């Protein structure tokens, strides 16, 4: 499927998006998620509230994954085999992939219902669900035999399985992720032990893993080729700043200035910021120090601050994190 998506993207980007929708729901079904997780997945894909109604339950969530009251309204919907329906709450003209999202959403719900009778949600999913009561999360923690105050959530791609703790496929703000619960500092993965990228949340007790799950999602959004594993605890107050500014990051002048640089300029700027001196940074880059000094002055002009000064370094670090959280 991934090879086909790659080939088709080069020929017809719109058609490849349809295949990605299919792969998305296939991953959820393979993970044995519940109807609510499927509904959250549909809402994330479509970017609008989605709902599902079956004889067992009715679920409605917004694109951020929050539960909404189930209301009767005439939205575009698809019938679920075996009784039921799913819908997307799109105002105005339908988007290109709405039809295939509804089709795969309905099929996934039907497969879920035919595969098993209604049963308890995944204990991991309950622990990470902010809409669950503390009592429900405590019971889920008992079923998983989780204890201690150093529990944390690690997010990875759906296909990546980390050793040790319980895990489940879960729909987050960025789509389908695998959430794994680990315990203790020795169980936190490093770049050499993860196939791909990973985000690590803050530690806490089992009933506080909702916060760790939110942290881990933010952390994985800030990964890139040079930062394959991001631990939110290492960012301190910067993590809170990124969370606060993420929604409007594209309009932040410091972020826009960095986004305008090409890859080589970013590499030079990063070495300049992190080097003990301009001379040591020049040696790392294989440049003459006077050449890098000239580039230092150039960066100072186009950024509007000196990236080697303490305040300038702070501005650069925050802008760089925000840019990474935007997938740049």
C-alpha positions as CSV (number, residue, x, y, z in Angstrom):
1,X,0.0,0.0,0.0
2,X,2.8,2.5,1.0
3,X,4.7,1.8,-2.3
4,X,1.5,2.3,-4.3
5,X,0.8,5.5,-2.5
6,X,4.3,6.7,-3.3
7,X,4.0,5.9,-7.0
8,X,0.5,7.3,-7.3
9,X,1.4,10.6,-5.6
10,X,3.8,11.3,-8.4
11,X,1.0,10.7,-11.0
12,X,-2.1,11.9,-9.3
13,X,-1.8,13.6,-5.9
14,X,-5.6,13.7,-5.4
15,X,-6.0,9.9,-6.0
16,X,-3.1,9.2,-3.6
17,X,-5.0,11.0,-0.8
18,X,-7.8,8.5,-1.3
19,X,-5.4,5.6,-0.8
20,X,-4.1,7.3,2.4
21,X,-7.7,7.4,3.7
22,X,-8.0,3.6,3.0
23,X,-4.7,2.9,4.7
24,X,-5.7,5.1,7.7
25,X,-8.9,3.1,8.4
26,X,-7.1,-0.2,7.7
27,X,-4.6,0.6,10.4
28,X,-7.4,1.4,12.9
29,X,-9.4,-1.8,12.1
30,X,-6.2,-3.9,12.3
31,X,-5.6,-2.3,15.8
32,X,-9.0,-3.4,17.0
33,X,-10.1,0.1,18.0
34,X,-13.6,1.0,19.1
35,X,-16.3,2.9,17.4
36,X,-15.4,6.1,19.2
37,X,-11.8,5.9,17.9
38,X,-13.0,5.3,14.4
39,X,-15.2,8.4,14.7
40,X,-12.3,10.4,15.9
41,X,-10.3,9.2,13.0
42,X,-13.0,10.3,10.5
43,X,-13.2,13.7,12.2
44,X,-9.4,14.2,12.0
45,X,-9.3,13.2,8.3
46,X,-12.3,15.4,7.3
47,X,-11.5,18.3,9.6
48,X,-15.1,18.6,10.7
49,X,-17.2,16.9,13.4
50,X,-18.1,13.3,12.7
51,X,-20.7,10.9,14.2
52,X,-21.7,7.2,14.3
53,X,-24.9,5.7,15.4
54,X,-25.4,1.9,15.9
55,X,-27.8,-0.1,18.1
56,X,-25.1,-0.2,20.8
57,X,-24.1,3.5,20.9
58,X,-24.1,6.9,19.4
59,X,-20.9,8.9,19.2
60,X,-20.1,12.4,18.0
61,X,-16.7,14.1,18.2
62,X,-15.0,17.2,16.9
63,X,-11.7,17.3,14.9
64,X,-9.7,17.7,18.1
65,X,-11.2,14.4,19.4
66,X,-13.5,15.9,22.0
67,X,-17.0,14.4,22.6
68,X,-20.0,16.4,21.5
69,X,-23.7,15.9,22.3
70,X,-25.3,13.6,19.7
71,X,-28.0,15.6,17.8
72,X,-30.4,14.7,15.0
73,X,-29.5,16.6,11.8
74,X,-29.5,16.0,8.1
75,X,-25.8,15.6,7.4
76,X,-24.3,13.6,4.5
77,X,-24.2,10.1,5.8
78,X,-23.6,6.5,4.9
79,X,-25.5,3.4,6.1
80,X,-23.6,0.9,8.1
81,X,-24.2,-2.7,7.2
82,X,-26.1,-4.5,10.1
83,X,-28.1,-1.3,11.1
84,X,-26.6,2.1,11.8
85,X,-25.1,5.1,10.0
86,X,-22.1,7.4,10.0
87,X,-21.9,11.0,9.0
88,X,-19.7,14.1,8.5
89,X,-20.9,17.6,9.5
90,X,-19.5,19.5,6.5
91,X,-21.0,23.0,6.0
92,X,-21.1,23.9,2.3
93,X,-19.8,21.9,-0.6
94,X,-18.3,18.5,0.1
95,X,-14.5,18.2,-0.1
96,X,-12.8,15.9,-2.5
97,X,-12.2,13.0,-0.1
98,X,-15.5,13.3,2.0
99,X,-17.1,10.4,0.0
100,X,-14.2,8.0,0.5
101,X,-13.9,9.0,4.2
102,X,-17.6,8.2,4.7
103,X,-17.3,4.9,2.8
104,X,-14.3,3.6,4.7
105,X,-15.7,4.9,8.0
106,X,-18.9,3.0,7.5
107,X,-17.1,-0.1,6.4
108,X,-14.8,0.0,9.4
109,X,-17.7,0.4,11.8
110,X,-19.5,-2.6,10.2
111,X,-16.3,-4.7,10.4
112,X,-15.9,-3.8,14.1
113,X,-19.5,-4.8,14.8
114,X,-19.3,-8.1,12.9
115,X,-16.0,-9.0,14.6
116,X,-17.2,-8.8,18.1
117,X,-20.0,-8.1,20.5
118,X,-19.9,-4.8,22.4
119,X,-17.2,-5.0,25.0
120,X,-15.0,-2.8,27.2
121,X,-12.9,-0.3,25.4
122,X,-9.1,-0.8,25.4
123,X,-7.8,-0.1,28.8
124,X,-5.0,2.0,27.3
125,X,-7.5,4.1,25.3
126,X,-9.5,4.7,28.5
127,X,-6.5,5.9,30.4
128,X,-5.7,8.4,27.6
129,X,-9.3,9.7,27.2
130,X,-9.8,13.1,28.8
131,X,-13.5,12.5,28.7
132,X,-13.4,9.5,31.0
133,X,-13.9,9.9,34.8
134,X,-11.0,9.4,37.2
135,X,-12.8,6.2,38.5
136,X,-12.8,4.7,35.0
137,X,-9.1,5.5,34.5
138,X,-8.3,4.0,37.9
139,X,-10.1,0.8,37.0
140,X,-8.2,0.7,33.6
141,X,-4.9,1.2,35.4
142,X,-5.7,-1.7,37.7
143,X,-6.5,-4.0,34.7
144,X,-3.1,-3.1,33.3
145,X,-1.4,-3.5,36.7
146,X,0.1,0.0,36.4
147,X,1.5,1.7,39.5
148,X,4.1,4.2,40.5
149,X,4.6,7.9,39.7
150,X,7.1,7.6,36.8
151,X,4.6,6.4,34.1
152,X,4.7,8.2,30.8
153,X,3.3,7.9,27.3
154,X,5.5,7.4,24.3
155,X,4.0,8.1,20.8
156,X,5.3,6.5,17.6
157,X,4.0,5.6,14.2
158,X,1.2,2.9,14.2
159,X,3.5,0.2,13.0
160,X,6.2,0.8,15.6
161,X,6.0,-1.5,18.7
162,X,8.1,-0.6,21.7
163,X,9.1,-3.3,24.2
164,X,7.8,-3.4,27.7
165,X,4.6,-1.5,28.3
166,X,1.0,-1.9,27.1
167,X,0.1,0.0,23.9
168,X,-2.8,0.8,21.6
169,X,-3.6,2.6,18.4
170,X,-5.1,5.9,19.3
171,X,-6.3,8.8,17.3
172,X,-4.5,12.0,18.2
173,X,-4.5,15.6,17.0
174,X,-2.1,14.5,14.2
175,X,-3.9,11.3,13.1
176,X,-3.4,7.7,14.1
177,X,-0.5,7.1,16.5
178,X,0.6,4.2,18.7
179,X,0.6,5.1,22.4
180,X,2.8,3.0,24.6
181,X,2.9,3.3,28.4
182,X,6.4,3.0,29.9
183,X,7.6,3.1,33.4
184,X,10.9,4.5,34.8
185,X,13.7,6.4,33.1
186,X,15.4,3.2,31.9
187,X,12.4,2.4,29.7
188,X,12.4,5.7,27.8
189,X,13.5,5.0,24.2
190,X,16.5,6.7,22.6
191,X,17.1,7.4,18.8
192,X,19.0,4.1,18.4
193,X,16.1,2.0,19.8
194,X,13.2,3.5,17.8
195,X,12.4,2.7,14.2
196,X,11.3,6.1,13.1
197,X,10.4,9.0,15.4
198,X,8.9,9.2,18.9
199,X,7.5,11.7,21.3
200,X,7.7,11.3,25.1
201,X,5.4,12.8,27.6
202,X,6.0,13.9,31.2
203,X,5.9,11.3,33.9
204,X,3.1,10.9,36.4
205,X,0.7,8.4,38.0
206,X,-1.7,6.3,35.9
207,X,-4.7,8.6,36.2
208,X,-2.6,11.6,34.9
209,X,-1.6,9.9,31.7
210,X,-4.1,12.1,29.8
211,X,-1.6,14.9,30.3
212,X,1.4,12.7,29.3
213,X,-0.5,11.7,26.1
214,X,-1.1,15.3,25.2
215,X,2.6,16.0,25.9
216,X,3.7,13.1,23.8
217,X,1.6,14.2,20.8
218,X,3.2,17.7,21.0
219,X,6.6,16.1,21.3
220,X,6.3,13.9,18.2
221,X,5.1,16.9,16.2
222,X,8.5,18.5,16.9
223,X,10.5,15.6,15.6
224,X,12.5,15.7,12.3
225,X,15.5,14.0,10.8
226,X,17.9,15.6,13.2
227,X,15.6,15.2,16.3
228,X,14.1,11.7,16.0
229,X,13.1,11.4,19.6
230,X,11.8,14.4,21.5
231,X,11.2,14.2,25.3
232,X,8.9,17.0,26.4
233,X,10.6,17.2,29.8
234,X,13.8,18.3,28.1
235,X,12.0,21.4,26.7
236,X,10.8,22.8,30.0
237,X,8.9,26.1,29.6
238,X,9.6,26.0,25.9
239,X,7.0,23.2,25.5
240,X,4.3,25.3,27.2
241,X,5.2,28.2,24.8
242,X,5.0,26.0,21.8
243,X,1.6,24.6,22.9
244,X,0.3,28.2,23.4
245,X,1.6,29.5,20.1
246,X,1.2,26.4,17.9
247,X,-2.2,27.5,16.4
248,X,-0.9,30.8,15.2
249,X,2.8,29.9,14.6
250,X,2.6,30.6,10.9
251,X,2.0,34.2,11.6
252,X,4.8,34.7,14.2
253,X,7.5,36.9,12.6
254,X,10.4,34.9,14.1
255,X,9.0,31.7,12.6
256,X,8.3,33.3,9.2
257,X,11.9,34.5,9.1
258,X,13.3,31.0,9.7
259,X,10.8,29.4,7.3
260,X,12.2,31.7,4.5
261,X,15.7,30.2,4.8
262,X,16.8,27.2,2.7
263,X,18.2,24.0,4.2
264,X,21.9,25.0,3.9
265,X,21.3,28.4,5.5
266,X,19.4,26.6,8.4
267,X,22.4,24.2,8.9
268,X,24.8,27.1,9.0
269,X,22.6,29.2,11.4
270,X,22.1,26.2,13.7
271,X,25.9,25.6,14.0
272,X,26.4,29.3,14.6
273,X,23.9,29.3,17.4
274,X,25.2,26.2,19.1
275,X,28.9,26.7,18.6
276,X,31.0,27.8,21.6
277,X,32.4,30.5,19.3
278,X,32.2,31.7,15.7
279,X,35.6,30.1,15.1
280,X,34.5,26.7,16.5
281,X,31.3,26.8,14.4
282,X,33.3,27.6,11.3
283,X,35.6,24.6,11.9
284,X,32.5,22.3,12.3
285,X,31.1,23.6,9.0
286,X,34.5,23.5,7.2
287,X,34.3,27.3,6.6
288,X,36.8,30.2,7.2
289,X,35.9,32.0,10.3
290,X,35.7,35.4,8.6
291,X,33.2,33.9,6.1
292,X,31.0,32.7,8.9
293,X,31.4,36.0,10.7
294,X,30.0,37.7,7.6
295,X,27.1,35.2,7.6
296,X,26.5,35.9,11.3
297,X,26.1,39.6,10.5
298,X,23.8,38.7,7.6
299,X,21.6,36.5,9.8
300,X,21.4,39.2,12.4
301,X,20.0,41.6,9.8
302,X,17.4,39.2,8.3
303,X,16.2,37.8,11.6
304,X,16.1,41.1,13.4
305,X,18.1,39.8,16.3
306,X,21.6,38.4,17.1
307,X,21.2,34.6,17.3
308,X,24.3,34.3,19.4
309,X,23.1,36.7,22.2
310,X,21.2,35.0,25.1
311,X,17.8,36.5,24.2
312,X,18.5,35.9,20.5
313,X,19.3,32.2,21.2
314,X,16.0,31.9,23.1
315,X,14.1,33.4,20.2
316,X,15.8,31.1,17.8
317,X,15.1,28.0,19.8
318,X,11.4,28.8,20.2
319,X,11.0,29.7,16.6
320,X,12.8,26.5,15.5
321,X,10.5,24.4,17.7
322,X,7.4,26.1,16.4
323,X,8.6,25.5,12.8
324,X,9.2,21.8,13.5
325,X,5.8,21.5,15.1
326,X,4.4,22.8,11.7
327,X,6.1,19.9,9.9
328,X,8.8,22.2,8.4
